[in-house]
């Protein structure tokens, strides 16, 4: 049996399914959508809530998607996506239903719909493009905003220094449902991300991908640093690449846990207020997380 073609820049289709949008320069989310749709292909029906990607893509009378796409209520992306999947099945159409939502529309507003959709077991893909705040409405904190980040609702002051909570662990929350396939990814490692989209496409049931997607506007970094930042966060262990498949977790990459997180933090103005004590706390959270991951998943 011949091996499947490895997905990379040389083998991916040259066709474009996401173009003409109005996203900010260096937008990690738009890059994630563009490449995911190249893997998913033209025969897909897309559902997006009223977040950044809907705002930059549905500009009457134009739409930035070549596929069929719909804006959903903010809380209902997964519910709409599974409704679309049921409709396609009833019409005997061999098409794929895909939901795209940001961190707020996934970890906060949309979590109950996502939980119910996975529980029902319909075949669909849900991709969370995580830029770690509600960027479309003014850079407010979400359940996936990291510890120490300054947002408009968690401003850095003398007493409270940005967000006081760590990121909600959506990947493991989703995996706890016994989902067919789930993975984390980063736009800093695009071949890994595209490979995981392909596996989600082939999964026998619901699939979830959580992709780390820097936002130059909300994070305060140069637009040409998106890939560099999205790679560094994986290399230093503040984000991880992993899969949940056949009921088991697997780490895809082990970072350098002795690396200084300042290279990553100092590139973004949302962390400029952090003290040495704050940074030591971030490093301690990193070490605690990886001690558990390596013990349980390796």
Backbone torsions as a table, in degrees:
resi	resn	phi	psi	omega
1	UNK	NA	131.5	-179.9
2	UNK	-72.9	146.2	178.8
3	UNK	-76.5	144.1	177.9
4	UNK	-64.3	149.6	-180.0
5	UNK	-67.0	130.6	178.4
6	UNK	-70.2	132.5	-178.1
7	UNK	-83.9	120.8	175.0
8	UNK	-154.8	-173.1	-175.3
9	UNK	-61.8	-26.5	-178.0
10	UNK	-84.1	-28.2	-174.4
11	UNK	-103.5	-15.1	-178.8
12	UNK	-68.5	150.1	-179.2
13	UNK	-60.6	148.1	174.4
14	UNK	-86.9	-7.7	176.8
15	UNK	-66.7	143.9	179.0
16	UNK	-110.9	130.0	179.2
17	UNK	-112.8	-5.5	-178.8
18	UNK	-141.3	105.0	-173.7
19	UNK	-156.6	160.0	178.7
20	UNK	75.0	15.9	179.7
21	UNK	-80.0	174.3	-175.4
22	UNK	-114.5	28.6	-178.5
23	UNK	-67.0	156.6	177.8
24	UNK	-63.7	155.0	174.8
25	UNK	-60.4	133.9	178.5
26	UNK	79.8	13.8	-177.0
27	UNK	-65.7	119.3	178.9
28	UNK	-68.8	-34.6	-180.0
29	UNK	-63.4	-46.4	-177.5
30	UNK	-64.8	-34.4	176.0
31	UNK	-65.5	-42.6	179.0
32	UNK	-61.4	-44.6	179.0
33	UNK	-63.7	-45.0	-177.4
34	UNK	-57.2	-47.9	-176.1
35	UNK	-76.7	-35.5	176.7
36	UNK	-60.3	-42.3	-177.9
37	UNK	-71.3	-26.2	173.6
38	UNK	-65.3	-35.5	178.0
39	UNK	-77.0	-43.1	-176.9
40	UNK	-67.3	-39.3	176.8
41	UNK	94.2	178.3	-172.4
42	UNK	-72.6	-29.3	-175.3
43	UNK	-85.0	67.8	-179.7
44	UNK	-142.5	151.7	175.3
45	UNK	-116.4	125.0	-170.2
46	UNK	-107.5	142.2	175.9
47	UNK	-126.4	128.1	-179.0
48	UNK	-136.5	137.4	175.0
49	UNK	-78.4	-179.3	-175.9
50	UNK	-81.6	61.8	177.4
51	UNK	-110.8	-160.4	-177.0
52	UNK	-56.0	-47.6	-173.6
53	UNK	-68.9	-30.3	173.4
54	UNK	-71.1	-40.4	-177.4
55	UNK	-64.5	-34.9	-177.1
56	UNK	-91.7	-7.2	-172.4
57	UNK	-111.4	-29.6	-178.4
58	UNK	-106.3	83.4	-178.1
59	UNK	-118.7	96.9	-174.4
60	UNK	-53.0	133.4	8.5
61	UNK	-96.0	18.4	-176.3
62	UNK	-107.9	159.6	173.1
63	UNK	-139.4	140.0	-172.5
64	UNK	-85.5	-1.1	-178.5
65	UNK	-103.7	138.2	171.8
66	UNK	-78.9	-29.4	177.5
67	UNK	-76.9	167.8	169.9
68	UNK	-67.1	137.7	-177.7
69	UNK	-148.2	151.4	-178.5
70	UNK	-141.5	144.4	171.8
71	UNK	-87.8	128.9	-178.5
72	UNK	-102.2	163.4	165.9
73	UNK	-56.6	148.4	-172.6
74	UNK	-55.7	-37.3	-174.8
75	UNK	-85.7	-1.6	-163.0
76	UNK	-123.5	19.6	-176.1
77	UNK	-56.5	-50.8	-177.4
78	UNK	-67.6	-35.6	178.0
79	UNK	-64.7	-44.1	178.2
80	UNK	-65.2	-42.7	-178.8
81	UNK	-61.5	-39.4	178.7
82	UNK	-75.8	-29.7	172.7
83	UNK	-64.5	-40.9	176.0
84	UNK	-62.4	-43.0	178.8
85	UNK	-60.2	-42.8	178.6
86	UNK	-64.5	-40.2	178.4
87	UNK	-64.6	-41.5	178.2
88	UNK	-63.2	-39.8	178.1
89	UNK	-64.5	-43.2	-179.9
90	UNK	-63.5	-32.6	179.3
91	UNK	-86.8	1.9	179.4
92	UNK	59.6	39.2	177.7
93	UNK	-103.2	126.7	-179.3
94	UNK	-85.5	68.6	-178.6
95	UNK	-121.2	161.8	-177.6
96	UNK	-110.5	134.3	175.4
97	UNK	-96.5	130.8	-176.4
98	UNK	-132.5	132.4	174.6
99	UNK	-109.7	135.6	173.7
100	UNK	-119.8	129.2	176.6
101	UNK	-148.9	153.3	177.3
102	UNK	-80.0	-172.4	-175.8
103	UNK	-67.4	-41.1	178.2
104	UNK	-67.2	-41.8	179.6
105	UNK	-72.2	-7.4	179.1
106	UNK	-109.0	-58.8	-171.6
107	UNK	-80.2	-20.1	-177.7
108	UNK	-116.1	-81.2	-171.5
109	UNK	-64.5	-35.1	-172.6
110	UNK	-103.5	8.2	-170.4
111	UNK	-68.6	-34.5	-179.1
112	UNK	-69.8	-38.3	178.0
113	UNK	-67.2	-38.5	178.2
114	UNK	-65.4	-44.0	179.0
115	UNK	-59.7	-46.8	179.9
116	UNK	-64.9	-38.8	-179.2
117	UNK	-65.2	-43.0	178.1
118	UNK	-64.5	-40.3	-179.2
119	UNK	-62.2	-34.5	-179.8
120	UNK	-72.4	-24.1	171.8
121	UNK	83.5	10.8	178.2
122	UNK	-65.7	153.2	177.2
123	UNK	-78.1	111.2	173.5
124	UNK	-160.1	164.7	176.0
125	UNK	-114.7	136.6	175.5
126	UNK	-122.4	122.5	179.8
127	UNK	-116.8	117.9	175.6
128	UNK	-93.3	115.3	176.0
129	UNK	-93.5	98.9	-168.9
130	UNK	-91.0	104.6	172.1
131	UNK	-109.4	16.6	163.1
132	UNK	67.8	23.2	171.7
133	UNK	-176.7	169.9	174.7
134	UNK	-82.5	84.6	-173.3
135	UNK	-73.2	-35.7	-174.2
136	UNK	-65.4	-27.1	-174.9
137	UNK	-111.2	10.7	173.6
138	UNK	125.0	18.9	174.1
139	UNK	65.8	51.0	174.9
140	UNK	-90.5	154.6	178.8
141	UNK	-60.6	141.3	170.1
142	UNK	-120.2	179.1	176.6
143	UNK	-69.4	-7.4	178.3
144	UNK	-111.8	11.8	172.9
145	UNK	-72.4	131.6	-176.4
146	UNK	-76.6	161.8	176.9
147	UNK	-58.1	133.9	174.9
148	UNK	90.7	-12.9	-176.8
149	UNK	-73.2	136.5	175.3
150	UNK	-89.1	126.8	173.3
151	UNK	-128.9	178.6	-179.7
152	UNK	-70.3	-19.4	176.5
153	UNK	-106.7	-5.6	171.2
154	UNK	-131.5	63.3	-177.4
155	UNK	-68.9	149.7	179.4
156	UNK	-81.9	123.6	177.1
157	UNK	-128.9	-168.8	-178.4
158	UNK	-74.9	-28.1	-177.5
159	UNK	-97.6	-54.1	178.6
160	UNK	-106.4	119.3	-170.6
161	UNK	-102.3	72.0	-179.3
162	UNK	82.2	-160.5	-177.2
163	UNK	-64.9	133.2	-176.2
164	UNK	-98.1	-1.9	-177.1
165	UNK	-111.1	147.4	171.6
166	UNK	-77.6	169.9	178.4
167	UNK	-62.1	140.5	171.1
168	UNK	-65.4	139.3	-173.7
169	UNK	-88.9	74.4	-174.7
170	UNK	-63.7	-37.4	-178.1
171	UNK	-59.0	-47.2	-179.5
172	UNK	-74.4	-30.7	174.5
173	UNK	-61.6	-45.3	178.7
174	UNK	-65.1	-45.3	-179.2
175	UNK	-60.7	-32.3	-179.2
176	UNK	-62.7	-16.7	176.4
177	UNK	-78.3	-6.5	-174.5
178	UNK	73.2	34.2	-177.3
179	UNK	-62.4	153.4	-179.3
180	UNK	-62.2	-42.9	-179.8
181	UNK	-153.8	136.9	173.9
182	UNK	-144.4	150.7	-178.9
183	UNK	-155.5	156.5	167.9
184	UNK	-107.9	154.7	-177.8
185	UNK	-153.9	177.1	176.7
186	UNK	-150.1	143.5	176.8
187	UNK	-70.6	-4.5	171.9
188	UNK	-77.0	-19.2	178.0
189	UNK	-127.3	80.5	-168.9
190	UNK	-71.7	-35.3	179.2
191	UNK	-66.4	-39.5	176.1
192	UNK	-60.8	-44.3	179.5
193	UNK	-62.1	-48.0	-177.9
194	UNK	-64.7	-37.9	176.8
195	UNK	-61.1	-39.7	-179.3
196	UNK	-71.2	-33.9	174.4
197	UNK	-63.1	-41.3	178.0
198	UNK	-62.0	-42.1	178.5
199	UNK	-65.6	-38.0	176.5
200	UNK	-63.9	-39.1	178.9
201	UNK	-62.2	-34.9	-176.6
202	UNK	-90.6	-6.3	-175.7
203	UNK	-64.4	146.7	178.9
204	UNK	-92.4	70.5	-177.4
205	UNK	139.6	-167.7	-177.8
206	UNK	-65.4	146.4	179.6
207	UNK	-136.4	147.3	-175.9
208	UNK	-134.9	132.4	174.1
209	UNK	-128.0	131.4	-178.9
210	UNK	-113.5	104.5	-172.7
211	UNK	-109.2	126.0	179.3
212	UNK	-71.7	120.7	-168.6
213	UNK	-134.5	92.2	-177.7
214	UNK	-56.7	149.4	179.8
215	UNK	-125.1	102.0	-179.4
216	UNK	-55.2	-38.1	-177.5
217	UNK	-66.8	-47.1	-176.6
218	UNK	-83.2	-26.0	-177.1
219	UNK	-94.0	-20.4	179.8
220	UNK	76.3	50.3	174.0
221	UNK	-130.7	162.6	-179.8
222	UNK	-65.4	145.2	-174.8
223	UNK	-65.8	-22.9	179.7
224	UNK	-88.3	7.1	-179.1
225	UNK	-104.1	3.8	-174.2
226	UNK	-56.9	-51.4	-177.6
227	UNK	-65.9	-42.7	-179.9
228	UNK	-59.1	-44.9	180.0
229	UNK	-67.6	-40.9	-179.6
230	UNK	-68.9	-22.3	174.7
231	UNK	-83.2	-43.8	-177.2
232	UNK	-61.7	-37.1	-177.8
233	UNK	-65.5	-28.6	175.2
234	UNK	-78.1	-44.4	-176.4
235	UNK	-63.5	-32.7	-178.9
236	UNK	-93.9	-0.1	173.0
237	UNK	86.9	6.6	176.0
238	UNK	-78.3	-17.0	170.7
239	UNK	-135.9	156.3	-176.0
240	UNK	-133.2	154.4	175.9
241	UNK	-105.5	122.3	-175.1
242	UNK	-153.9	165.7	176.3
243	UNK	-135.7	152.2	169.9
244	UNK	-122.3	115.5	-173.7
245	UNK	-149.6	136.0	-178.2
246	UNK	55.2	35.9	176.3
247	UNK	77.4	10.4	-177.4
248	UNK	-129.7	146.9	174.7
249	UNK	-89.2	147.3	176.1
250	UNK	-143.7	129.2	174.0
251	UNK	-82.7	134.9	179.8
252	UNK	-95.0	-17.9	-176.9
253	UNK	-157.0	134.9	176.0
254	UNK	-102.9	123.8	-175.8
255	UNK	-82.1	176.8	173.0
256	UNK	-90.7	98.8	-173.2
257	UNK	-75.1	-8.1	175.3
258	UNK	-95.1	5.1	-179.2
259	UNK	-75.0	148.5	-179.4
260	UNK	-79.7	122.7	-178.1
261	UNK	-74.4	-6.2	-177.0
262	UNK	-63.9	-33.2	179.0
263	UNK	-57.0	-41.3	178.6
264	UNK	-73.9	-49.4	-174.8
265	UNK	-66.3	-40.8	-174.8
266	UNK	-71.1	-13.8	179.0
267	UNK	-80.7	-3.8	-174.2
268	UNK	-129.6	130.7	-177.8
269	UNK	-69.7	-19.3	179.8
270	UNK	-67.4	-13.8	178.6
271	UNK	-112.6	7.9	-170.9
272	UNK	-66.4	-19.6	-177.7
273	UNK	-83.8	-8.6	-171.6
274	UNK	-65.5	136.9	176.0
275	UNK	-91.1	173.0	176.1
276	UNK	-59.7	-37.8	178.3
277	UNK	-65.3	-40.0	177.3
278	UNK	-61.1	-43.7	-178.6
279	UNK	-66.9	-39.1	176.1
280	UNK	-62.6	-34.8	177.9
281	UNK	-68.3	-39.3	176.5
282	UNK	-62.4	-41.8	178.6
283	UNK	-66.7	-36.7	178.3
284	UNK	-65.8	-39.9	176.7
285	UNK	-64.0	-39.5	177.4
286	UNK	-61.2	-47.5	-177.8
287	UNK	-65.1	-39.8	178.3
288	UNK	-63.0	-43.1	179.6
289	UNK	-62.8	-47.5	-175.2
290	UNK	-72.2	-29.7	174.6
291	UNK	-60.3	-40.3	178.4
292	UNK	-72.1	-44.9	-176.9
293	UNK	-62.3	-45.2	-178.5
294	UNK	-66.8	-38.3	179.2
295	UNK	-65.9	-41.9	-172.5
296	UNK	-91.0	-29.8	-171.0
297	UNK	-109.1	-16.2	-176.4
298	UNK	-85.0	NA	NA
